[in-house]
Amino acid sequence: MLVISLLFLASGASAARYPPHCVAGDPCWPADVSWARLNSTLHGRLVRSLPPAAPCHIPNYDEVACAAVKANWASASWRARQPGAYQDTAWENGDEPCYVDGPQNATCRQGLVPYYTAVVLSVEDIQAAVIFAKDNHLRTRIKGASHDFLGKSSGKGSFGIQTIHMKGITFKDSFVPTACNVPAQKAVSVAAGELFSDLYKATDARGVTIVGGGCTSVGAAGGWALGGGHSHLTPLYGLGVDNILQFSVVTADGRARVVNQCQNPDLFWALRGGGGGFAVVTSVTYKTHPAIESTNIVLVSFRATPELFTSALSKYLGFQTKAADAGFFTSSVILPSAGMVLGAYVLSNSDDSAASTNSTFDPLFQFAAEHPNQVTVTTTAMALKSQLSVVHQIVPEGMPQGTISIWGSRLFPRSAFEGDEKNQKLAKFLSTATMPDSSIVLMIMGGKVNEVAPSATAVNPSWRTMFGHIMIERKWSSDTNISDRNAIRKDLTQKTQELAQFVPDMGAYMNEADAGEPEWQKTFWGDNYPRLLAIKSKYDPSGVLTCRKCVGDDIFGS
């Protein structure tokens, strides 16, 4: 424990102990002949990666390729496949120009896209790429589906390893983690490149359910799982990390390892919520659950006039405890500028009773009745059996990507929604916390996630007392100047810190957090950070696998 304490105390000042990573343009950057050898080892799959809009600009202009880029620009699946594309363009361009809507004669800059990317198909490919990165002390990034609000898979002058083409979904009726003497259970192993869209199709066909992401274009064995992973099934079965039985990984020394509660148990703990940078995941094995026989979903539209919106939002916030007690998972989008809240309420293993389900929403209808011509409530109810169809109601399929959107967030305990005075203060803040074209997201979970011991996984212990998750959004466009972008970033961080004052003892979900979070170690991992840093130092002592605001970023640098 002394070593862990010393690492934690020294973390803010010890970056100088480690030489900076070698990045593109540095004298230490590997010679072309070295890259050629790696390309040969990878059978020609070393890519000179560029921002996706590069074919639309000099010096890489290509009319046909540019048309294809524009046609696919908002496609999440297309973006996942491109070595230089990300779901959010803030993490491919940074502040350097290479925009799909920019003039052809505007020179495309590299931005934050890795200079070279190893497009891997096997564990052996990953080992070759990792050893090359280690030998040359490269700033190394791991890119799966690239859903990430912190931009962990991009980095200026870096070397990328892209895992999206590693496919495979294998169901196991009697799975026992390697080298463990524990009862067998039903499970599914998922390769690093699988998306939840295909995994949900497979689980539906198999007649089982898994705890998975709410957006189908998220990678099923990447950052979602490593960061914690919330789901509409979290109230029933906990976080994604609470359902992981085993990882297969390649560590920074190039070794392929099986990681579970019996083999490398410290790394197993760290991978379940510690974020990226500990190892390259090649597959994840999740426990499966019986198929949900029926799921009731109620889509709610709650609108109020401008003068009454704050009071209406206060009522909506207070209503969340009643909905949770009725068994609902909630995902709501709050749009103060439109005077509107849109909510998706999900009741798993429901009894298909529309009357019983609808009665839960009586407080909202009553509030509307008390304020005629000022408040309106409409609901649409449905009963679904397919997990994929349920997820599509929470986040519709084909949601556009390729825009710029940054977020800040905090976890909230149930007590924050109990009492009119608390709800009024929070509603007043949220009513003025966004810009006209941005939104606030409120999720209500609780349930099983609160029954897991705070020390069982590496997620911030705040998860084990959380009830709600609130996210604040900011946006800009490609023609926004750098000064205004910086002002927007600063404003988001300020608003996020103001949000934090409502719950000073809680943290944030690191997968959906502000990249400018000032005390990110504490906010993302709380008291778990020193232990995580010690494990990072054990398995990656020279900082081969780095990422922005990941464990060790304060020691090794990203």
Residue pairs with C-beta under 8 A, 6 or more apart in sequence:
3 534
4 530
4 531
4 533
4 534
5 530
7 530
7 533
7 534
7 537
7 555
8 529
8 530
8 533
11 521
11 533
11 554
11 555
12 554
14 555
15 554
15 555
15 556
15 557
17 555
18 542
18 543
18 555
18 556
18 557
19 137
20 557
21 137
21 138
21 139
21 158
21 543
21 546
21 556
21 557
22 28
22 29
22 30
22 136
22 137
22 138
22 139
23 29
23 115
23 138
23 139
23 156
23 157
23 158
24 110
24 115
24 157
24 158
25 157
26 157
28 136
28 137
29 136
30 132
30 136
30 138
34 132
34 136
35 46
35 116
38 46
38 118
38 128
38 129
38 132
39 45
39 46
41 128
42 118
42 119
42 120
42 125
42 128
42 129
45 118
45 119
45 120
45 121
45 125
46 116
46 117
46 118
46 119
47 83
47 116
47 117
47 118
47 119
48 115
48 116
49 83
49 84
49 113
49 114
49 115
49 116
49 117
49 160
50 60
50 84
50 98
50 108
50 110
50 113
51 84
51 85
51 92
51 93
51 98
51 108
51 109
51 110
51 111
51 113
52 69
52 73
52 79
52 82
52 84
52 85
52 92
52 100
53 69
53 98
53 99
53 100
53 102
53 108
54 60
54 84
54 98
54 108
55 61
55 62
55 65
55 66
55 68
55 69
56 66
56 69
56 70
56 100
56 102
56 104
56 108
57 98
57 102
57 103
57 104
57 105
57 106
57 107
57 108
58 104
58 105
58 106
58 107
58 108
59 107
59 108
60 108
61 104
69 100
70 100
72 78
72 79
73 100
73 402
74 400
74 401
74 402
74 403
75 401
75 402
76 87
76 145
76 217
76 398
76 399
76 401
77 195
77 197
77 217
78 85
79 85
79 86
79 87
79 146
79 401
79 402
80 87
80 144
80 145
80 146
80 164
80 195
80 217
80 219
81 164
81 165
83 113
83 114
83 117
83 119
83 143
83 160
83 162
84 92
84 113
84 114
84 117
85 92
85 146
85 402
86 92
86 146
86 148
86 151
86 153
86 154
87 145
87 146
87 147
87 148
87 217
87 401
87 402
88 148
88 149
88 151
88 401
88 403
88 404
88 405
88 406
89 99
89 402
89 403
89 404
89 478
90 151
90 404
90 405
90 406
91 112
91 146
91 148
91 151
91 153
91 154
92 98
92 111
92 112
92 113
92 154
93 99
93 109
93 111
93 112
94 111
94 112
94 156
95 482
95 485
96 109
96 110
96 111
97 106
97 107
97 108
97 109
98 108
98 109
98 110
98 111
99 106
99 478
100 402
101 478
102 478
110 156
111 156
112 151
112 154
112 155
112 156
113 154
113 160
114 141
114 143
114 154
114 155
114 158
114 159
114 160
115 157
115 158
115 159
116 159
116 160
117 143
117 159
117 160
117 161
117 162
118 125
118 126
118 128
118 129
118 132
118 159
118 160
118 161
118 162
119 162
119 165
120 126
120 129
120 161
120 162
120 163
120 165
120 166
121 165
121 166
122 166
123 248
123 250
123 256
123 282
126 161
126 163
126 250
126 280
126 282
127 250
127 254
127 255
127 256
129 159
129 161
130 140
130 161
130 250
130 251
130 252
130 254
130 280
130 544
130 545
131 254
132 138
132 159
133 140
133 159
133 161
133 544
133 545
134 252
134 253
134 254
134 542
134 544
137 542
137 544
138 158
138 159
138 544
139 155
139 157
139 158
139 159
139 546
139 558
140 158
140 159
140 160
140 161
140 544
140 545
140 546
141 152
141 153
141 154
141 155
141 158
141 159
141 160
141 161
141 546
141 547
142 153
142 160
142 161
142 163
142 222
142 276
142 280
142 545
142 547
143 153
143 154
143 160
143 161
143 162
143 163
143 164
144 153
144 162
144 163
144 164
144 192
144 193
144 219
144 221
144 222
144 223
145 164
145 195
145 217
145 218
145 219
145 222
146 153
146 154
147 215
147 217
147 218
147 219
147 223
147 224
148 223
148 511
149 406
149 407
149 511
149 512
149 513
149 515
150 510
150 511
150 513
150 515
150 547
150 548
150 549
151 515
151 548
152 223
152 275
152 276
152 277
152 547
152 548
152 549
152 550
153 160
153 223
153 276
153 547
154 160
155 546
155 547
155 548
155 558
161 280
163 192
163 193
163 222
163 280
163 281
163 282
164 192
164 193
164 219
165 193
166 191
166 192
166 193
166 282
167 191
167 193
167 194
168 189
168 190
168 191
168 194
168 283
169 188
169 189
169 190
169 191
169 194
169 198
169 199
169 202
170 188
170 189
171 186
171 187
171 188
171 202
171 206
171 208
171 288
172 186
172 187
172 188
172 189
172 285
173 186
174 184
174 185
174 186
175 184
175 185
175 186
175 187
175 245
175 285
176 182
176 183
176 184
177 245
177 246
177 260
177 261
177 262
177 263
177 285
178 246
178 258
178 260
178 262
178 263
179 258
179 260
179 262
179 263
180 260
180 261
180 262
181 262
182 261
185 245
185 287
186 208
186 287
186 288
187 245
187 285
187 286
187 287
187 288
188 199
188 202
188 203
188 206
188 208
188 210
188 285
188 286
188 288
189 246
189 283
189 284
189 285
190 199
190 220
190 221
190 283
190 284
190 285
190 286
191 221
191 282
191 283
192 219
192 221
192 222
192 280
192 281
192 282
192 283
193 219
193 221
194 219
194 220
194 221
195 216
195 217
195 218
195 219
195 220
196 212
196 213
196 215
196 216
196 217
196 218
196 219
196 220
196 224
196 391
197 216
197 217
197 388
197 397
199 210
199 212
199 220
200 212
200 216
200 386
200 387
200 388
200 391
201 388
203 209
203 210
203 288
203 387
204 291
204 386
204 387
204 388
206 288
207 291
208 288
208 289
208 290
208 291
209 233
209 288
209 289
209 290
209 291
209 292
209 387
210 243
210 286
210 287
210 288
210 289
210 387
211 229
211 231
211 233
211 234
211 237
211 238
211 239
211 240
211 242
211 243
211 286
211 289
212 220
212 224
212 229
212 231
212 233
212 240
212 387
212 391
213 220
213 224
213 229
213 231
213 240
213 391
214 230
214 231
214 232
214 331
214 391
214 394
214 395
215 391
215 395
215 399
216 388
216 391
216 392
216 395
216 397
217 399
217 401
218 224
220 284
221 281
221 283
221 284
222 281
223 275
223 276
223 511
224 240
224 511
225 240
225 241
225 244
225 272
225 281
225 284
226 271
226 272
226 273
226 274
226 275
226 276
226 278
226 281
227 273
227 275
227 276
227 459
227 509
227 510
227 511
228 239
228 240
228 241
228 273
228 457
228 459
228 463
228 509
228 510
228 511
229 239
229 240
229 241
229 511
230 239
230 240
230 443
230 445
230 449
230 469
230 509
231 237
231 239
231 240
232 329
232 331
232 346
232 348
232 390
232 391
232 394
233 289
233 329
233 348
234 329
234 445
234 447
234 448
234 449
235 324
235 327
235 329
235 348
235 445
235 446
235 447
235 448
235 449
236 289
236 348
236 349
236 447
236 448
237 243
237 289
237 448
238 448
238 449
238 451
238 452
239 273
239 449
239 452
239 457
239 459
239 463
240 286
241 272
241 273
241 457
241 458
241 459
242 272
242 448
242 449
242 452
242 456
242 457
243 286
243 287
244 271
244 272
244 284
244 285
244 286
244 287
245 260
245 285
245 286
245 287
246 258
246 259
246 260
246 268
246 284
246 285
247 258
247 259
247 260
247 268
247 271
247 279
247 281
247 283
247 284
247 285
248 256
248 257
248 258
248 259
248 281
248 282
248 283
248 284
249 256
249 257
249 259
249 267
249 271
249 278
249 279
249 280
249 281
249 282
250 256
250 257
250 279
250 280
250 282
251 257
251 267
251 278
251 279
251 280
251 539
251 540
252 279
252 539
252 540
252 541
252 542
252 544
252 545
253 539
256 282
257 263
257 264
257 267
257 279
258 264
259 267
259 268
259 271
259 279
260 268
261 268
266 535
266 538
267 278
267 279
267 535
267 539
269 457
269 458
269 535
270 278
270 458
270 531
270 532
270 535
270 536
270 551
271 278
271 279
271 281
271 458
272 457
272 458
272 459
273 457
273 458
273 459
273 460
273 463
273 525
273 528
274 458
274 525
274 528
274 532
274 535
274 536
274 551
275 510
275 511
275 524
275 547
275 550
275 551
276 545
276 547
276 550
277 536
277 540
277 545
277 546
277 547
277 550
277 551
277 552
277 553
278 535
278 536
278 539
278 540
278 545
278 551
279 539
279 540
279 545
280 545
291 385
291 387
292 348
292 349
292 385
292 387
292 390
293 349
293 385
294 349
294 350
294 351
294 352
294 383
294 384
294 385
295 346
295 347
295 348
295 349
295 350
295 383
295 384
295 385
295 390
296 346
296 347
296 350
296 352
296 354
296 357
296 381
296 382
296 383
297 344
297 345
297 346
297 347
297 381
297 382
297 383
297 384
297 390
297 393
298 328
298 344
298 345
298 347
298 357
298 358
298 360
298 361
298 379
298 380
298 381
299 342
299 343
299 344
299 345
299 379
299 380
299 381
299 393
300 332
300 341
300 342
300 343
300 344
300 345
300 361
300 364
300 377
300 378
300 379
301 340
301 341
301 342
301 376
301 377
301 378
301 379
302 312
302 316
302 340
302 341
302 342
302 343
302 364
302 375
302 376
302 377
303 339
303 340
303 341
303 375
303 376
303 377
304 311
304 312
304 313
304 339
304 340
304 371
304 374
304 375
304 376
305 339
305 374
305 375
306 339
307 374
308 371
308 374
308 375
309 336
309 339
309 431
310 424
310 427
310 428
310 431
311 424
311 427
312 341
312 367
312 371
312 375
313 334
313 336
313 341
313 427
313 430
313 431
314 420
314 423
314 424
314 426
314 427
314 428
315 363
315 364
315 367
315 423
316 332
316 341
316 364
316 427
317 417
317 423
317 426
317 427
317 442
318 417
318 418
318 420
318 423
319 363
319 364
320 330
320 417
320 442
320 444
320 467
320 468
321 414
321 417
321 418
322 360
322 363
323 330
323 345
323 360
323 444
324 330
324 414
324 444
324 446
324 447
324 467
326 347
326 360
327 347
327 348
327 350
328 345
328 346
328 347
328 360
328 444
329 345
329 346
329 347
329 348
329 443
329 444
329 445
330 343
330 344
330 345
330 346
330 442
330 443
330 444
331 343
331 344
331 346
331 394
331 441
331 442
331 443
332 341
332 342
332 343
332 344
332 441
332 442
332 443
333 341
333 342
333 343
333 439
333 440
333 441
334 341
334 430
334 439
334 440
334 441
334 442
335 341
335 342
335 434
335 439
335 440
336 430
336 431
336 432
336 433
336 434
336 440
337 434
337 436
337 437
344 393
344 394
345 360
346 390
346 393
346 394
347 357
350 357
350 383
352 383
354 381
354 383
357 381
358 379
358 381
361 377
361 379
364 377
365 377
367 375
367 377
368 375
368 376
368 377
382 393
384 390
384 393
403 475
404 475
404 476
404 477
404 478
405 438
405 473
405 474
405 475
406 473
406 474
406 475
406 488
406 489
406 492
406 514
406 515
407 471
407 472
407 473
407 474
407 492
407 512
407 513
407 514
408 471
408 472
408 492
408 493
408 495
408 496
408 499
408 508
408 513
408 514
408 516
408 517
409 469
409 470
409 471
409 472
409 496
409 499
409 508
409 509
409 512
409 513
409 514
410 469
410 470
410 496
410 499
410 500
410 502
410 503
410 506
410 507
410 508
411 460
411 462
411 463
411 466
411 468
411 469
411 503
411 506
411 507
411 508
411 509
412 466
412 467
412 468
412 469
412 470
412 502
412 503
412 506
413 465
413 466
413 467
413 468
413 503
413 506
414 446
414 467
414 468
415 422
416 422
416 426
416 467
416 468
416 502
416 503
417 423
417 467
417 468
425 502
426 502
429 498
429 499
429 502
430 440
430 470
433 440
433 472
433 495
433 498
433 499
434 440
434 472
434 473
435 474
435 475
435 488
437 475
438 472
438 473
438 474
438 475
439 473
440 470
440 471
440 472
440 473
441 469
441 470
441 471
441 473
442 468
442 469
442 470
442 471
443 468
443 469
443 470
444 467
444 468
444 469
445 466
445 467
445 468
445 469
446 466
446 467
449 463
449 464
449 466
450 464
450 465
450 466
450 467
452 464
453 464
454 461
454 464
455 461
455 528
458 525
458 528
458 531
458 532
459 525
459 528
460 507
460 508
460 509
460 510
460 523
460 524
460 525
460 526
460 528
461 507
461 526
461 527
461 528
462 505
462 506
462 507
462 526
463 509
465 506
466 506
469 509
469 512
470 499
471 512
472 492
472 495
472 496
472 499
474 488
474 489
474 491
474 492
475 488
476 484
476 485
476 488
480 488
489 515
489 516
490 516
492 514
492 516
493 514
493 516
493 517
493 518
496 508
496 514
496 517
497 518
500 506
500 508
500 523
507 522
507 523
507 524
507 525
507 526
508 514
508 517
508 523
508 524
510 520
510 524
510 525
510 549
513 520
513 523
513 524
513 549
515 548
515 549
517 523
517 524
517 549
520 549
521 529
521 554
522 529
524 549
525 532
525 551
529 551
532 551
533 551
533 552
533 555
536 551
536 552
536 555
537 552
537 555
540 552
542 556
543 552
543 555
543 556
543 557
546 552
546 553
546 556
546 557
546 558
547 553
547 558
548 558
549 558
550 558
